[in-house]
Every structure is written in C-alpha cells, then in structure tokens.
Amino acid sequence: MIYITGDTHGDIEIFNERRLGHLKKGDTLIVTGDFGFVWDNSKKEIKNLKKLEKKKFDILFVEGAHENFELLKGYEEVPLHGGTAKKIADNVYCLNRGELYSIEDKTIFALGGGLPPEADETEGVPSMPTDEELEYAVVNIEEQHRRLDLIVTHEAPASVKRLIDRNAYINDLNIFLDTVMHNTRYGKWYFGSLHEDRAISDNLICVFEEVYSL
C-alpha cells in the first residue's frame, strides 16, 4: 500500500502513534514536505533516524519550505522506483524535484520545495525549485502525456491556495502548480504546506495530520 501524510517536522512520536501503527513491511509512506529529520545532524537526530530505519516500511518525502538544504545536498543520489532520490537511510529517501516514480504500478510525480513565510523574495531561495528543476518537471509530465496517477507537492496550486486563504501570498511555484493542475489529468494530488486536513475536491487534497491510502 501507498500512504500519504503531512509535515512531520522531525517529530519521532508521529511515527509511534496509532495512526501509523498499521503500516507494514512493503508499504510506502510519502510525507508532503517539512520532514524535519535532516536538520542539525545532532545526536538526537541521528538517534531518531536510526529509529526510522528500524521501521518495516519505506519513508519517502518531498522537500518542504523548512529543511536543511545544505545537509540534504550531501546525501548520495541513488536510483529509486524508476527515478532518482537522495538516500537518507536504508528505508528513508528524499524525492527529487520534478521526478517521476513508479510505485505499486502508480505513476507518481513529486515536486518539493516552497517559500517560507519569512522570505520576501523567491529568486535564489534554496527552498524554491530552480528554473532547471521546473523545466525537468515539465519534460517528465509531457513524457507521460500529461497523465499522472499521483502528484505529491508541498505547495498548493495558486487558485487552491487562495481558495483556502484569500489573503495567502502567491509565489512563483504556486503559479507553476496552477498551470500543471489545469493542463494535467491526475488521479490524486496531495499537498501539505497549509497545515490543514481538507479535501478541496475528490482528487485534490490538503493534508496535515491525516493518513491517506491509495
């Protein structure tokens, strides 16, 4: 099974709670950004990663707006489910921006990154996808003839973000995702930046604490 949940912010207790207790060997959990377990390389963090490594299921995450991007850069990039990802531990991977993956016969498009509320510009902010990463994303979507089973992002499309919060700041990534939304056929789309559990439609879902299964 494939499961999706929202930001975990480095909280190991989330993985010990009942809501994730039913995941078993062979399952895959995808976190929609702000994973938080690659932050300061402290003894506590290393201990928590070892605890995650003992889980029988795979843990995949897209980057959020708050990650230690310099630390993430240092991890080895490896093949994963038909794409590439950064290997954090034997069962923990950071999904690359704009990459395609095939899991349980599902075509999954991942595009992490986002703009922190405290940032006042988008250019050069490491949490935001580069032009090259967005171009790579477009190529991958086109290769699938704009048909995807699952889209996982941290940020929301611009129109959806404004629907949830009409005063929300719209950044370049929101606008890009809006274009993807209007020009792509997809089964489900999960995003986590707004810290809310809310189904916008049958196939467009804002996720935070809920755990959804495919």
N, C-alpha and C positions, 0 to 999 in steps of 0.2 A: 504494500500500500504506500501511497504518497500522502503525506500530511503537510499542512502549511499552518504556520503561526506567525505572530507579530514579533516586534522588537523584544529581545531578551536582556539587553543592557548588562550583560555579564553576571546575571543573577542565577547562580547554580541551583537555587531552590526551585526554580521553574521546571528544571529537568527532574526534580524529585517529587513533584506534585502529582496528584492523581490524574490530572488532565493529560499527562504524557506517559503515564504508567502503563497504558495499554499497547504502546509501540513495542514491536518485537523484532527479532532478528530478520533482516532482509527488508525492513521498512525504511523509508526515507522521510526525514523531516526537513522542510525548507523554511528558513527564517527570513522574513521580509525586511532585513536591514537592522542596523544598530545591534549587531550580535554581541559585541562588548567583551568577548573573551580574548581578544588580541588588543590589549590596551597599553599596559605598562611593563609587561614581562616580569611582574613581581612574583615572589614565591607563592603567594595566594593564587595568582592567575595560573601559574604553571601547575599547581595542585588541582585547580578546577578543570584545566584542560585534560589532565590525566583521568579525572573522574568522568569527563565526557567520553574519553577514549574507551572507557570500560562499557559504555552503552552498546547494546547489540545492534542498534540501528544507525544508519548514516545521517549525519547532520550537515546540511548544506545551507549556505547563507549568501544573500546578496549584500553588498556594502550599503550602509545607511549614510546619513549625514554626519554621524558622530562615530568615527572609527579612528584607530591609529594607522593612518595610511602608509606611513613610513615603515612601520613594523610589518604590515601586510606585504609590502613590496619585497621584503626579504625572504618570503617563503617560496619554496620550489613550485614551479608551474608544471603540472602533470596532466596527462590525458585523463578525461573523466566523462563517461557516458556519451561519447561521440564529440565532445568538445574539450576545452582545457579549463583547469581551475587551479587555485593555489592550495596546496596540501598543508593544512594546519596540524592535523594528527591523522592517525590511520583511518579514522572514520569521520573526520571533520574537514570540510573544504569550503573555500571562498569562491563563489561562482564569478567568472569573469564578465565584465560589462559587455553587453551586446552579443553574448554567446548563446549558441543553441545546444541543447542536450536532449538525449533520448532515454527516458526512464519509464519502465513498465509500458513500453510501446506508446508513450506520450511524447510529443514534440514540445519541448519546454524552452521558452525564450526568457533569458534573465538580463535585467539591466539595473544594476545597483547604482548607488550614489544619490546625492541630494544636496540641498543647500541648507546649512544650519540657519536658524532664525537670526543668530547674531551676525551673520555675514552680510555685508552691504553691497556685495558685487558678486558676479558669477565667474568672471574671467580669472583663470589661474587658481581657482579654489580647488584643492585636491579632491574634495568630496564630490565634485561635479565631473561627469563624463567629458572627455576631450572630444574635439571635432572628429578625430580619427576613430575613437570608440563609437561615436554615433554613426559614422559612415559604415563601420563594420557591422553595426546593428542593422542598418538598412539593407546591406548586402545579404545578410543572413535571412532577414524577413522576406526579401524578394526571392531568394533561392527556395523558400517554402511556398512560393506563390501567394504570399500574404495570408497563409492559413496556419494557425498555431493551436495546439491543444491547451496550452497553459502559458500565461505570461506572469512573471513574478518581478515586481519592481518595488523600490522603496517609496519613491514619489508617486503621486497620482497625476493623471491627465489634468490639464488646466481646467477644463469645464467641470470636471468632477470635484476638483479641489474647491472651486468657487461654489459649487452646489452645497458642499458640506459647510464651508465657511466663506460667506460672500466677501469678507474683508481679507481673505488669505492673500499673501504675496505670491504672485505667479512668476516663476523663474523660467529660464530657457528650457530646462529639462521637462517641466510641466507642459510647455507648448509642444515640444517634440513628441511627448507621450500622447498628447491630444491628437496629433497627426496620425500616430500609429493606431490609436483607437478608432479613428474614422476611416482608416484605409486597410484594416486588417480584420479577418474573420478569426475569432478565437473562442475556445470553449469556456475557459475561466481566466480571470485576471485578478490577482491578489496584490494589494499594496499596503504598506504598513506605517507610513510616515505620520499619519494624522492621529495615531494612538486612540483609535476608536473601532469598535466592532459594529459594522453596519453594512448591510447588503444594499448597494446602490441599484442593482438590478440582479437578475438571476445569474449573470455571469461576470459581474464587476463588483468586487468585494473589498471593503476596507477592513483590515484585520489587525487586532492587537492581542487580546488575551485568549480568544477562541482558538480552537484547533480544528481545522477543516480537513476532510479526507476526500480524495479523488477515487 
